[in-house]
Every structure is written in C-alpha cells, then in structure tokens.
Amino acid sequence: MIVLRPSYLLALIGISLLLENGTYSLAQSISTSSPAGTSGAKTKATVVLLMPATFSNGVSIPFKERSASQSSVQFDFGVATHGTTVKHKFILTNATQSAMSLDHIQSSCGCTSAVVEEKGKNFPFVLPPGQQVAIEVSVDSTNLAPGLLHKAVWVYLKGQSSPAATLDITGILKTGAFFSPSTLNFDKVAVGTDHSMLLSLTTDPKIILNPATLRLIASNSDLAVSEVKASSSAINAAPVRMFQVSLTRSVHLGQLNTMLLLLPAVQSPNQGGAPLATVPVLGEVTGELSASPGVAMFGAVPLGKAATLRITLTAASLSVLQGLSISSAYRDVSARILPVDPSQNLTEPNQRILEVTVNPHLTGSLETQVFVTTASGQQLLIPVNVSVAGATHS
C-alpha cells in the first residue's frame, strides 16, 4: 500500500486494470497537495502493483484485485508454503514536475528485504519527474509462524521523518501439518489429578518429506508430551503420529497458559525458527487458591507512568492465606497483597486483594506472569498483558 505523510491532503483518484506485455497489473493513482499556508509544489504519486507475484520456486499466484481505501493498497499473495520466499515488485512513478529525493527504506523485520531493481542503483538517489523505479520486496518465511502474514517496507524521502510510502504484503502461510483436535481443552481439573488427552498429527507428504523428525513440545512446564503408537488403520490411511498430552504434577493453578509447538528437527544447538504449527491448550486448574479475573489485562498504559490493577484472590480456607509469597517473572512488574479494607467490598473472609503494578520505565508490549505461592507449595499463575502507549515497539 502507499501511505502519504499526514501533512498532506489525500485524494483517491482511481484504480484501473492494465494489460502490459500480456500480464495483468493494478494501477493505483493517488494525488497529494500541500495544505493551505504551507510551501511545496503540488505532487502526485503513482504506485503500480504488478501481477501476478512469483515465488522463489517459480510458482505463480493468480491475479487478484483488492479493494483500496484512501490510506492503503495491499498486495495479497494468497497462500504460500511455509519456508518459501515470497517476492513482489512495486513500481514507483514520480508524476510531479520536480525531482524527488528518495533517501532510504526500512523493513518491518529482518525477514523482509527490498532492493532497487535497476542495476547499480541504490538508496539514496534522485527520481526525476516522470521517471519510474522498481523496488522488489522479498519476505523469507523460514523463521515466521504459520498463519496470517503481514509485512511492510517503508520508503522515506530526504529530510522527512515519516515514510512517504508503505509497500505492504499480506497472505497466509501453510505448513502441511494438521492436528486433531486443533485445540486441547482440559476444562476444569483439580491439581494433582492425573489427566491426559490424545492428539494426532497428520502431514502432507508433498510439503513435509520426513515427518518423523518433527518435535512436539510444550511452551512451559505445565504439560508433558509423549508419543504413543498410532493404530495400524491410521498408518495405512495417511502419515499420522499420535501424542499423549498430560498435566504435570507441578502444574500451576489458574487458567492454563500454554501452547504446544511443532518444531523442525534440531540441526544445531543454537537453531531458531518459528514453529510449523501450534495447538492452544485451554482449561483451568483448581486448588487452594483462585484469582478473579484470572488474567491481569492492563491494555494500553501511558509511557512513563505507573499503572495498577487489582485482582481478587479467594482461598480454600483462611489458613491458606497465611504465608503466601508473591513473585514476578519480569523486573518491571510487581505485585503485593493489600491490607484488608472495608472499601475493597470483599464478600468472603477468605478473600484478599492482589495489586499488580507496572513500573513507569516499562516500554513496548509485554506478556509475563505473576506467581502467588501457598505454604504447601501450590502456585497460582496470573498472566499479565500490557502495552505501553507511545513507546517504540521492536
């Protein structure tokens, strides 16, 4: 898409389908003019999105027209196989009467790159009036999570702090790995109860050549995963692996806050990469202590200011409230149990207020946990989600 600086008045001129050398293309014209009282000549920028896009393996995507708004034009490549590099060419045209100084480009992450197609030309450079420049954007999906993909490259003009244009690519990454059921739900389980569920993994042999090398792991210590022998009928029907997923003895109280991750075989100790597929695990583990709400959802908080949120703890008995210990998984998030006060409106004598605080020097978005441990060793886990408004996100 193209996004023009906020200081400009944006006007959508129109979308037209062109046929160039037997290939469909989508032409998007947008004109801009300086607001009244400001200097600068009237400008017009044109972006042409060439169709179809091609992958590094030579597969073409059929032509697809998308609707456009005044602020965005997106190119959707459709569906691609995980691990493929998606490439797309954007053509920028200077339709003004003056030369435009293109200073630099910036991508939304390390998986996305952009190069000027013309040999020997790179940023910064001057684009004369009426001239075009082709920018090829590549997205390497090897280390990206499957599902929806949205990546961007921003184009900056000289002397401008905001991008003059955003080259946007969206689509869906498929993996060739399918779980049944797609979500595990343990419902409500008492801590210490032996409880397990079966999970089957089916793979597409055209995409995953050696499914036996894939690893299924849990994102935290609340779950244990072990492989079990699949039935002979399942083996004859399709490549299927069966797993038993169990709650561990050390499972935390509260809402299950975990995920199963399907990972490729380890090739080196430092190998990274996103999972090929994920399975959400839902449910609630009950015990000596519970929390309401079960998640400390702060939402957006102001940059440089502390924020607090109160959670009601309910114990199985008054004795459970003796000797509680509080800890946090992140230094900028703290918690404490408040002294009992009539204004708290507690309905039971075995209830207490837990106050969770986000420190003012926190920046960006954060997902962490606060732990409340009883004297007997049972541990209540409370997820904490917060996003600092006005912070620079990585």
Secondary structure, 3 states (H helix, E strand, C coil): CCCCCCCCEEEEEEEEEEEECCEEEEEEEEEEECCCCCCCCCEEEEEEEECCCEECCCCECCCCCCCCCCCCCCEEEEEEECCCEEEEEEEEEECCCCCEEEEEEEECCCCEEEEECCCCCCCCEEECCCCEEEEEEEEECCCCCCEEEEEEEEEEECCCCCCCEEEEEEEEEECCEEEECCCEEEEEEECCCCCEEEEEEEECCCCCCCHHHCEEEECCCCEEEEEECCCHHHHHHCCEEEEEEEECCCCCEEECCEEEEEECCCCCCCCCCCCCEEEEEEEEEECCEEEECCCEEEEEEECCCCEEEEEEEEECCHHHHCCCEEEECCCCEEEEECCCCHHHCCCCCCEEEEEEEECCCCCCEEEEEEEEECCCCCEEEEEEEEEEECCCCC
